Amino acid sequence: MKNLLILALLAGVLAGCSQGSPPAAVEAERPPERGAEILVPFKQDLKAALVAGLAEGPAAAISACNVEAPGIAAELSVNGVRVGRSSHKLRNPANGGPDWVTPLLDAYLADTSNRSPVTVTLDDGRSGYVEPIIAQPMCLTCHGEVLAPDIAERIAALYPEDQATGFAEGDLRGVFWVEYE
């Protein structure tokens, strides 16, 4: 009887893992500060590109996301570090993020009061870190519930499978993520 109970518990744990649960528990011994430090240049460079684009008009900001954002992520993904951003409503399918990000993104969506960064241990012993991206007023020009016709046209031309609209200020827009040693 005891062996059956153990087998049932083990089956439940394995089933949970195969359904996209986080790769490991949040780690108290690896504080989120390291992941946050690594993300600072990515967030700063991305914001600078978006602000510069918006200064030229929303169409230029769309181009910044389309051209500059992937380059910024690639430039900063060196020496065993990978950075990126992802969302539950993707504009660019290439921003899907690593598999370990999905359950953490789902957890933020399930508990809208939780916006704390999370650090996890990945299967290879490295660390993964996510922090939420909260929709700000400047985001809504291209990600809001109602878009100007020229913005909607430009997005449709660059991203025919776009799902990244319909957000309101304060909504979870997605996550920044980083993998590191």
VEXROKE-729476 format. One record per atom (N, C-alpha, C): residue number from 0; residue in three letters; atom name; x, y, z. Coordinates in steps of 0.001 Angstrom, whole numbers, always signed. Each point is the difference from the previous one (the first is absolute). Example, Ala and Ser with C-alpha at 12.3 -4.5 7.8 and 13.67 -1.06 7.14 Angstrom:
BEGIN
PT,nr,rest,atom,px,py,pz
PT,0,ala,N,+13190,-5690,+7800
PT,0,ala,CA,-890,+1190,+0
PT,0,ala,C,+900,+1200,+0
PT,1,ser,N,-350,+1050,-720
PT,1,ser,CA,+820,+1190,+60
PT,1,ser,C,-770,+1090,+730
END
This chain:
BEGIN
PT,nr,rest,atom,px,py,pz
PT,0,met,N,+831,-1198,+0
PT,0,met,CA,-831,+1198,+0
PT,0,met,C,+872,+1257,+0
PT,1,lys,N,+1047,-10,+856
PT,1,lys,CA,+910,+1135,+91
PT,1,lys,C,+705,+214,-1342
PT,2,asn,N,+409,-1091,-661
PT,2,asn,CA,+656,+109,-1305
PT,2,asn,C,-937,+588,-1050
PT,3,leu,N,-1286,-353,+54
PT,3,leu,CA,-971,+559,-938
PT,3,leu,C,-146,+1504,+197
PT,4,leu,N,-12,+447,+1239
PT,4,leu,CA,-106,+1416,+307
PT,4,leu,C,+1221,+740,-534
PT,5,ile,N,+1182,-559,+191
PT,5,ile,CA,+1217,+627,-488
PT,5,ile,C,-21,+73,-1532
PT,6,leu,N,-407,-1084,-643
PT,6,leu,CA,-99,-6,-1467
PT,6,leu,C,-1012,+1028,-500
PT,7,ala,N,-1109,+121,+685
PT,7,ala,CA,-1026,+974,-392
PT,7,ala,C,+541,+1426,+132
PT,8,leu,N,+709,+287,+1091
PT,8,leu,CA,+579,+1329,+197
PT,8,leu,C,+1055,+287,-1067
PT,9,leu,N,+855,-986,-287
PT,9,leu,CA,+1023,+165,-1017
PT,9,leu,C,-630,+243,-1374
PT,10,ala,N,-1038,-731,-322
PT,10,ala,CA,-700,+190,-1279
PT,10,ala,C,-572,+1409,-86
PT,11,gly,N,-547,+493,+1095
PT,11,gly,CA,-546,+1354,+17
PT,11,gly,C,+1071,+1050,-217
PT,12,val,N,+1150,-180,+625
PT,12,val,CA,+1109,+944,-175
PT,12,val,C,+479,-24,-1449
PT,13,leu,N,+187,-1196,-554
PT,13,leu,CA,+454,-106,-1383
PT,13,leu,C,-1023,+574,-967
PT,14,ala,N,-1264,-210,+254
PT,14,ala,CA,-1044,+564,-867
PT,14,ala,C,+50,+1518,+39
PT,15,gly,N,+208,+566,+1179
PT,15,gly,CA,+97,+1456,+126
PT,15,gly,C,+1181,+544,-770
PT,16,cys,N,+1140,-702,+29
PT,16,cys,CA,+1181,+440,-730
PT,16,cys,C,-242,-17,-1494
PT,17,ser,N,-713,-983,-487
PT,17,ser,CA,-217,-88,-1442
PT,17,ser,C,-1051,+999,-472
PT,18,gln,N,-683,+642,+915
PT,18,gln,CA,-1026,+971,-390
PT,18,gln,C,+499,+1428,+141
PT,19,gly,N,+1331,+188,+19
PT,19,gly,CA,+530,+1355,-34
PT,19,gly,C,+216,+627,+1352
PT,20,ser,N,+209,-764,+1046
PT,20,ser,CA,+299,+602,+1280
PT,20,ser,C,+1404,+570,-32
PT,21,pro,N,+335,+903,+914
PT,21,pro,CA,+1328,+595,-10
PT,21,pro,C,+1074,-1071,+134
PT,22,pro,N,+1184,+248,-542
PT,22,pro,CA,+1052,-988,+18
PT,22,pro,C,+518,-310,+1392
PT,23,ala,N,-129,+909,+914
PT,23,ala,CA,+417,-225,+1376
PT,23,ala,C,-662,+1057,+863
PT,24,ala,N,+70,-203,+1291
PT,24,ala,CA,-607,+961,+914
PT,24,ala,C,+768,+1312,-21
PT,25,val,N,-674,+1059,+396
PT,25,val,CA,+658,+1287,+146
PT,25,val,C,+1089,-168,+1045
PT,26,glu,N,+1134,+550,-270
PT,26,glu,CA,+1147,-236,+856
PT,26,glu,C,+237,+1138,+965
PT,27,ala,N,+56,-313,+1278
PT,27,ala,CA,+345,+992,+998
PT,27,ala,C,+1499,+279,-26
PT,28,glu,N,+819,-1032,-340
PT,28,glu,CA,+1447,+183,+28
PT,28,glu,C,+540,+758,-1206
PT,29,arg,N,-774,+174,-1038
PT,29,arg,CA,+401,+790,-1159
PT,29,arg,C,-961,+1171,-131
PT,30,pro,N,+339,+1111,+602
PT,30,pro,CA,-927,+1139,-11
PT,30,pro,C,-167,+568,-1409
PT,31,pro,N,-1117,+642,-228
PT,31,pro,CA,-290,+529,-1339
PT,31,pro,C,+888,+1169,-405
PT,32,glu,N,+806,+536,+904
PT,32,glu,CA,+809,+1169,-338
PT,32,glu,C,+928,-265,-1184
PT,33,arg,N,+585,-1181,-90
PT,33,arg,CA,+928,-321,-1097
PT,33,arg,C,-740,+52,-1343
PT,34,gly,N,-1153,-625,-82
PT,34,gly,CA,-774,+50,-1236
PT,34,gly,C,-418,+1422,-337
PT,35,ala,N,-406,+758,+1007
PT,35,ala,CA,-416,+1389,-214
PT,35,ala,C,+1169,+838,-523
PT,36,glu,N,+1195,-209,+553
PT,36,glu,CA,+1192,+726,-455
PT,36,glu,C,+283,-274,-1473
PT,37,ile,N,-96,-1258,-373
PT,37,ile,CA,+288,-383,-1381
PT,37,ile,C,-987,+654,-963
PT,38,leu,N,-1252,+141,+428
PT,38,leu,CA,-1034,+561,-881
PT,38,leu,C,+68,+1516,-155
PT,39,val,N,+671,+701,+897
PT,39,val,CA,+2,+1470,-28
PT,39,val,C,+400,+546,-1372
PT,40,pro,N,+1136,-408,-584
PT,40,pro,CA,+351,+575,-1308
PT,40,pro,C,-1031,-324,-1093
PT,41,phe,N,-567,-1188,+34
PT,41,phe,CA,-1010,-377,-995
PT,41,phe,C,-1205,+935,+110
PT,42,lys,N,-502,+183,+1209
PT,42,lys,CA,-1172,+857,+190
PT,42,lys,C,+320,+1450,-344
PT,43,gln,N,+1185,+487,+382
PT,43,gln,CA,+379,+1382,-303
PT,43,gln,C,+124,+230,-1503
PT,44,asp,N,+694,-914,-683
PT,44,asp,CA,+191,+161,-1442
PT,44,asp,C,-1321,-116,-755
PT,45,leu,N,-843,-933,+427
PT,45,leu,CA,-1302,-168,-647
PT,45,leu,C,-867,+1241,+199
PT,46,lys,N,-36,+504,+1220
PT,46,lys,CA,-799,+1200,+270
PT,46,lys,C,+528,+1187,-796
PT,47,ala,N,+1333,+160,-65
PT,47,ala,CA,+584,+1109,-757
PT,47,ala,C,-395,-93,-1473
PT,48,ala,N,+29,-1210,-559
PT,48,ala,CA,-388,-183,-1400
PT,48,ala,C,-1471,+344,-207
PT,49,leu,N,-848,-420,+937
PT,49,leu,CA,-1432,+291,-122
PT,49,leu,C,-293,+1484,+161
PT,50,val,N,+636,+647,+968
PT,50,val,CA,-216,+1435,+220
PT,50,val,C,+477,+782,-1221
PT,51,ala,N,+1172,-368,-540
PT,51,ala,CA,+503,+672,-1204
PT,51,ala,C,-958,-229,-1169
PT,52,gly,N,-498,-1209,-123
PT,52,gly,CA,-959,-292,-1060
PT,52,gly,C,-1277,+800,+158
PT,53,leu,N,-513,+48,+1219
PT,53,leu,CA,-1234,+759,+246
PT,53,leu,C,+193,+1487,-272
PT,54,ala,N,+1211,+518,+227
PT,54,ala,CA,+274,+1409,-283
PT,54,ala,C,-139,+285,-1499
PT,55,glu,N,+268,-1007,-823
PT,55,glu,CA,-152,+139,-1449
PT,55,glu,C,-1401,-390,-457
PT,56,gly,N,-770,-566,+910
PT,56,gly,CA,-1355,-435,-327
PT,56,gly,C,-159,-1476,+293
PT,57,pro,N,-1229,-426,+245
PT,57,pro,CA,-248,-1406,+349
PT,57,pro,C,+497,-1006,-1038
PT,58,ala,N,-37,+346,-1274
PT,58,ala,CA,+484,-934,-1026
PT,58,ala,C,+1486,-286,+201
PT,59,ala,N,+763,+1003,+406
PT,59,ala,CA,+1429,-193,+270
PT,59,ala,C,+190,-873,+1242
PT,60,ala,N,-877,+142,+969
PT,60,ala,CA,+80,-844,+1203
PT,60,ala,C,-268,-1459,-366
PT,61,ile,N,-914,-231,-908
PT,61,ile,CA,-282,-1368,-458
PT,61,ile,C,+1245,-574,-668
PT,62,ser,N,+668,+814,-797
PT,62,ser,CA,+1239,-453,-637
PT,62,ser,C,+1074,-293,+1038
PT,63,ala,N,+51,+783,+1070
PT,63,ala,CA,+967,-251,+1067
PT,63,ala,C,-231,-1383,+601
PT,64,cys,N,-1246,-342,+243
PT,64,cys,CA,-307,-1331,+540
PT,64,cys,C,+325,-1082,-1016
PT,65,asn,N,-297,+258,-1260
PT,65,asn,CA,+182,-989,-1050
PT,65,asn,C,+1470,-254,-318
PT,66,val,N,+805,+1052,-26
PT,66,val,CA,+1392,-119,-431
PT,66,val,C,+974,+57,+1170
PT,67,glu,N,-144,+1011,+847
PT,67,glu,CA,+993,+232,+1039
PT,67,glu,C,-101,-958,+1186
PT,68,ala,N,-1198,-320,+453
PT,68,ala,CA,-155,-846,+1196
PT,68,ala,C,+693,-1355,-147
PT,69,pro,N,-184,-726,-1111
PT,69,pro,CA,+717,-1278,-130
PT,69,pro,C,+1520,+181,+3
PT,70,gly,N,+479,+1091,-594
PT,70,gly,CA,+1432,+282,-7
PT,70,gly,C,+534,+297,+1382
PT,71,ile,N,-767,+723,+795
PT,71,ile,CA,+403,+310,+1374
PT,71,ile,C,+104,-1289,+801
PT,72,ala,N,-1001,-858,-118
PT,72,ala,CA,+23,-1280,+725
PT,72,ala,C,+1197,-841,-441
PT,73,ala,N,+262,-68,-1298
PT,73,ala,CA,+1123,-801,-510
PT,73,ala,C,+1337,+560,+487
PT,74,glu,N,+127,+1318,-11
PT,74,glu,CA,+1242,+641,+435
PT,74,glu,C,+301,-277,+1473
PT,75,leu,N,-1036,-88,+815
PT,75,leu,CA,+184,-209,+1436
PT,75,leu,C,-6,-1482,+385
PT,76,ser,N,-307,-876,-933
PT,76,ser,CA,-13,-1444,+261
PT,76,ser,C,+1372,-580,-329
PT,77,val,N,+925,+197,+912
PT,77,val,CA,+1381,-449,-171
PT,77,val,C,+518,-604,+1301
PT,78,asn,N,+1104,-722,-107
PT,78,asn,CA,+680,-563,+1169
PT,78,asn,C,-928,-821,+889
PT,79,gly,N,-812,-844,-612
PT,79,gly,CA,-876,-882,+759
PT,79,gly,C,-1280,+648,+492
PT,80,val,N,-254,+1231,-402
PT,80,val,CA,-1216,+716,+397
PT,80,val,C,-914,+97,-1220
PT,81,arg,N,-1289,-230,+200
PT,81,arg,CA,-1017,+229,-1034
PT,81,arg,C,-1069,+900,+586
PT,82,val,N,-410,+1030,-720
PT,82,val,CA,-1064,+892,+454
PT,82,val,C,-1073,+91,-1068
PT,83,gly,N,-1199,+333,+425
PT,83,gly,CA,-1092,+182,-940
PT,83,gly,C,-1254,+477,+702
PT,84,arg,N,-1050,+23,-766
PT,84,arg,CA,-1320,+354,+523
PT,84,arg,C,-1006,-915,-658
PT,85,ser,N,-1081,-228,+698
PT,85,ser,CA,-1034,-875,-525
PT,85,ser,C,-1347,+463,+533
PT,86,ser,N,-1051,-606,-501
PT,86,ser,CA,-1344,+388,+413
PT,86,ser,C,-973,-1143,-252
PT,87,his,N,-1138,+111,+644
PT,87,his,CA,-1107,-915,-247
PT,87,his,C,-768,+425,-1250
PT,88,lys,N,+249,+1218,-462
PT,88,lys,CA,-612,+519,-1224
PT,88,lys,C,+1138,+564,-849
PT,89,leu,N,+559,-867,-837
PT,89,leu,CA,+1183,+373,-766
PT,89,leu,C,-333,+839,-1221
PT,90,arg,N,+863,+927,-265
PT,90,arg,CA,-42,+734,-1262
PT,90,arg,C,+906,-730,-995
PT,91,asn,N,+1189,-342,+457
PT,91,asn,CA,+981,-693,-825
PT,91,asn,C,+154,-1422,+525
PT,92,pro,N,-359,-1014,-769
PT,92,pro,CA,+114,-1384,+477
PT,92,pro,C,+1417,-378,+437
PT,93,ala,N,+1016,+699,-507
PT,93,ala,CA,+1384,-284,+391
PT,93,ala,C,+269,+378,+1462
PT,94,asn,N,-904,+744,+616
PT,94,asn,CA,+166,+394,+1403
PT,94,asn,C,-662,-984,+957
PT,95,gly,N,-223,-1217,-433
PT,95,gly,CA,-645,-999,+845
PT,95,gly,C,+743,-311,+1279
PT,96,gly,N,+1289,+184,+41
PT,96,gly,CA,+773,-249,+1210
PT,96,gly,C,+254,-1481,+234
PT,97,pro,N,+930,-302,+878
PT,97,pro,CA,+290,-1405,+330
PT,97,pro,C,-1194,-652,+698
PT,98,asp,N,-56,-1330,-56
PT,98,asp,CA,-1118,-741,+599
PT,98,asp,C,-194,+300,+1484
PT,99,trp,N,+1076,+246,+733
PT,99,trp,CA,-118,+198,+1445
PT,99,trp,C,-727,+1299,+345
PT,100,val,N,-100,+921,-950
PT,100,val,CA,-664,+1288,+259
PT,100,val,C,-1522,-155,+58
PT,101,thr,N,-557,-896,-810
PT,101,thr,CA,-1454,-124,-128
PT,101,thr,C,-718,-227,+1329
PT,102,pro,N,+416,-957,+843
PT,102,pro,CA,-734,-181,+1255
PT,102,pro,C,+104,+1200,+944
PT,103,leu,N,+1102,+723,-89
PT,103,leu,CA,+141,+1188,+854
PT,103,leu,C,-917,+1117,-504
PT,104,leu,N,-90,+157,-1303
PT,104,leu,CA,-924,+961,-590
PT,104,leu,C,-1433,-370,+357
PT,105,asp,N,-327,-1283,-83
PT,105,asp,CA,-1337,-465,+376
PT,105,asp,C,-310,+299,+1461
PT,106,ala,N,+1007,-135,+864
PT,106,ala,CA,-206,+287,+1432
PT,106,ala,C,-317,+1482,+222
PT,107,tyr,N,+670,+877,-736
PT,107,tyr,CA,-319,+1434,+106
PT,107,tyr,C,-1431,+269,-466
PT,108,leu,N,-412,-670,-1048
PT,108,leu,CA,-1361,+199,-509
PT,108,leu,C,-1045,-537,+969
PT,109,ala,N,+318,-1094,+682
PT,109,ala,CA,-945,-607,+942
PT,109,ala,C,-134,+813,+1278
PT,110,asp,N,+1059,+678,+401
PT,110,asp,CA,-20,+792,+1232
PT,110,asp,C,+384,+1426,-343
PT,111,thr,N,-981,+811,-352
PT,111,thr,CA,+265,+1366,-454
PT,111,thr,C,+553,+907,+1093
PT,112,ser,N,-43,-443,+1248
PT,112,ser,CA,+572,+811,+1077
PT,112,ser,C,+1495,-258,+157
PT,113,asn,N,+528,-1053,-638
PT,113,asn,CA,+1413,-334,+111
PT,113,asn,C,+765,+571,-1179
PT,114,arg,N,+855,+949,+266
PT,114,arg,CA,+848,+580,-1033
PT,114,arg,C,+1465,-27,+440
PT,115,ser,N,+337,-932,+879
PT,115,ser,CA,+1370,-128,+491
PT,115,ser,C,+852,-764,-998
PT,116,pro,N,+1267,+410,-158
PT,116,pro,CA,+915,-763,-842
PT,116,pro,C,+179,-1407,+564
PT,117,val,N,+361,-942,-877
PT,117,val,CA,+159,-1398,+404
PT,117,val,C,+1319,-530,-550
PT,118,thr,N,+716,-723,+837
PT,118,thr,CA,+1215,-700,-409
PT,118,thr,C,-230,-1491,+172
PT,119,val,N,+386,-786,-1001
PT,119,val,CA,-143,-1452,+54
PT,119,val,C,+1311,-652,-414
PT,120,thr,N,+170,-1254,+408
PT,120,thr,CA,+1128,-796,-475
PT,120,thr,C,-465,-760,-1231
PT,121,leu,N,+772,+105,-1064
PT,121,leu,CA,-331,-686,-1240
PT,121,leu,C,+571,-1419,+30
PT,122,asp,N,-462,-825,-912
PT,122,asp,CA,+422,-1400,-41
PT,122,asp,C,+1510,-166,-94
PT,123,asp,N,+689,+944,-639
PT,123,asp,CA,+1447,-115,-160
PT,123,asp,C,+783,+620,+1160
PT,124,gly,N,-711,+397,+1068
PT,124,gly,CA,+650,+571,+1176
PT,124,gly,C,+195,+1504,-89
PT,125,arg,N,-273,+577,-1161
PT,125,arg,CA,+88,+1457,-133
PT,125,arg,C,-1223,+624,+666
PT,126,ser,N,-45,+1305,+32
PT,126,ser,CA,-1143,+697,+578
PT,126,ser,C,-827,+659,-1093
PT,127,gly,N,-1280,+100,+265
PT,127,gly,CA,-920,+738,-845
PT,127,gly,C,-673,+1053,+858
PT,128,tyr,N,-233,+1147,-568
PT,128,tyr,CA,-601,+1116,+732
PT,128,tyr,C,-1035,+652,-907
PT,129,val,N,-1152,+318,+550
PT,129,val,CA,-1019,+767,-722
PT,129,val,C,-478,+1140,+867
PT,130,glu,N,-388,+1057,-666
PT,130,glu,CA,-702,+1081,+685
PT,130,glu,C,-1082,+511,-931
PT,131,pro,N,-1128,+373,+566
PT,131,pro,CA,-1138,+388,-832
PT,131,pro,C,+222,+1325,-720
PT,132,ile,N,-622,+97,-1160
PT,132,ile,CA,-83,+1257,-743
PT,132,ile,C,-1438,+465,+161
PT,133,ile,N,-173,+1133,+621
PT,133,ile,CA,-1334,+556,+236
PT,133,ile,C,-265,+1086,-1036
PT,134,ala,N,-1145,-59,-659
PT,134,ala,CA,-349,+970,-1040
PT,134,ala,C,-89,+1401,+582
PT,135,gln,N,+792,+896,-587
PT,135,gln,CA,+35,+1413,+376
PT,135,gln,C,-719,+803,-1091
PT,136,pro,N,-343,+1246,+288
PT,136,pro,CA,-701,+793,-1022
PT,136,pro,C,+705,+31,-1358
PT,137,met,N,+1341,+94,-6
PT,137,met,CA,+714,+66,-1284
PT,137,met,C,-161,-1302,-788
PT,138,cys,N,-212,-1122,+681
PT,138,cys,CA,-154,-1303,-666
PT,138,cys,C,-1302,-92,-790
PT,139,leu,N,-1003,+738,+477
PT,139,leu,CA,-1347,-159,-539
PT,139,leu,C,-170,+545,-1411
PT,140,thr,N,+939,+837,-443
PT,140,thr,CA,-44,+505,-1370
PT,140,thr,C,-9,-1161,-993
PT,141,cys,N,+782,-1033,+318
PT,141,cys,CA,+116,-1154,-904
PT,141,cys,C,-603,-1286,+569
PT,142,his,N,-308,+3,+1298
PT,142,his,CA,-505,-1215,+644
PT,142,his,C,-1361,+190,+660
PT,143,gly,N,-605,+1165,-162
PT,143,gly,CA,-1250,+301,+680
PT,143,gly,C,-1223,-654,-621
PT,144,glu,N,-1128,+345,+577
PT,144,glu,CA,-1270,-563,-460
PT,144,glu,C,-432,+583,-1340
PT,145,val,N,+321,+1271,-227
PT,145,val,CA,-339,+670,-1250
PT,145,val,C,+1280,+606,-569
PT,146,leu,N,+305,-336,-1256
PT,146,leu,CA,+1197,+519,-654
PT,146,leu,C,-393,+947,-1121
PT,147,ala,N,+843,+1008,-204
PT,147,ala,CA,-206,+888,-1146
PT,147,ala,C,+105,-832,-1277
PT,148,pro,N,-769,+341,-1029
PT,148,pro,CA,+9,-804,-1232
PT,148,pro,C,+1394,-200,-603
PT,149,asp,N,+842,+1051,-26
PT,149,asp,CA,+1331,-166,-594
PT,149,asp,C,+874,-941,+826
PT,150,ile,N,-182,+4,+1316
PT,150,ile,CA,+749,-906,+876
PT,150,ile,C,-474,-1436,-233
PT,151,ala,N,-1289,-193,-31
PT,151,ala,CA,-560,-1339,-228
PT,151,ala,C,+465,-555,-1349
PT,152,glu,N,+48,+863,-1032
PT,152,glu,CA,+464,-422,-1325
PT,152,glu,C,+1456,-428,+27
PT,153,arg,N,+828,+797,+649
PT,153,arg,CA,+1449,-295,+66
PT,153,arg,C,+240,-1307,+753
PT,154,ile,N,-697,-184,+1114
PT,154,ile,CA,+149,-1233,+777
PT,154,ile,C,-451,-1202,-830
PT,155,ala,N,-1121,+131,-677
PT,155,ala,CA,-509,-1099,-822
PT,155,ala,C,+982,-358,-1120
PT,156,ala,N,+678,+1006,-547
PT,156,ala,CA,+964,-260,-1071
PT,156,ala,C,+1234,-736,+523
PT,157,leu,N,+472,+389,+1179
PT,157,leu,CA,+1209,-615,+564
PT,157,leu,C,-278,-1298,+745
PT,158,tyr,N,-1187,-85,+604
PT,158,tyr,CA,-333,-1138,+855
PT,158,tyr,C,-1395,-523,-346
PT,159,pro,N,-130,-772,-1061
PT,159,pro,CA,-1328,-456,-424
PT,159,pro,C,-725,-859,+1037
PT,160,glu,N,+728,-612,+936
PT,160,glu,CA,-632,-834,+1026
PT,160,glu,C,-53,+695,+1361
PT,161,asp,N,+37,+1310,+5
PT,161,asp,CA,+50,+779,+1236
PT,161,asp,C,-1148,-336,+951
PT,162,gln,N,+364,-192,+1264
PT,162,gln,CA,-988,-212,+1069
PT,162,gln,C,+186,+1016,+1125
PT,163,ala,N,+949,+928,-157
PT,163,ala,CA,+453,+843,+1106
PT,163,ala,C,-736,+1324,+120
PT,164,thr,N,-1313,-23,-144
PT,164,thr,CA,-794,+1204,+216
PT,164,thr,C,-1084,-307,+1028
PT,165,gly,N,-729,+1032,+360
PT,165,gly,CA,-1085,-188,+958
PT,165,gly,C,+413,+230,+1440
PT,166,phe,N,+1204,+509,+214
PT,166,phe,CA,+481,+233,+1361
PT,166,phe,C,-471,+1354,+519
PT,167,ala,N,-133,+87,+1314
PT,167,ala,CA,-311,+1244,+692
PT,167,ala,C,+1151,+308,+945
PT,168,glu,N,+111,+1239,+398
PT,168,glu,CA,+1052,+390,+941
PT,168,glu,C,-72,-883,+1254
PT,169,gly,N,+1154,-509,+410
PT,169,gly,CA,+74,-851,+1180
PT,169,gly,C,-127,-1484,-278
PT,170,asp,N,-392,-381,-1226
PT,170,asp,CA,-97,-1424,-354
PT,170,asp,C,+1389,-625,-82
PT,171,leu,N,+57,-1306,+214
PT,171,leu,CA,+1228,-743,-237
PT,171,leu,C,+192,-74,-1509
PT,172,arg,N,+1049,+619,-498
PT,172,arg,CA,+284,+16,-1439
PT,172,arg,C,+850,-1208,-395
PT,173,gly,N,+793,-504,+951
PT,173,gly,CA,+882,-1124,-259
PT,173,gly,C,+1065,-55,+1072
PT,174,val,N,+1143,-595,-354
PT,174,val,CA,+1114,-91,+947
PT,174,val,C,+1328,+245,-723
PT,175,phe,N,+936,+567,+750
PT,175,phe,CA,+1409,-29,-378
PT,175,phe,C,+551,-1273,+605
PT,176,trp,N,+911,-670,-701
PT,176,trp,CA,+597,-1208,+536
PT,176,trp,C,+1501,-4,-261
PT,177,val,N,+695,-742,+849
PT,177,val,CA,+1446,-166,-173
PT,177,val,C,+396,-1387,+506
PT,178,glu,N,+951,-614,-700
PT,178,glu,CA,+627,-1242,+435
PT,178,glu,C,+1473,+318,+264
PT,179,tyr,N,+540,-523,+1088
PT,179,tyr,CA,+1383,+302,+350
PT,179,tyr,C,+572,-1057,+925
PT,180,glu,N,+1332,+27,+152
PT,180,glu,CA,+691,-939,+898
PT,180,glu,C,-90,+494,+1419
END
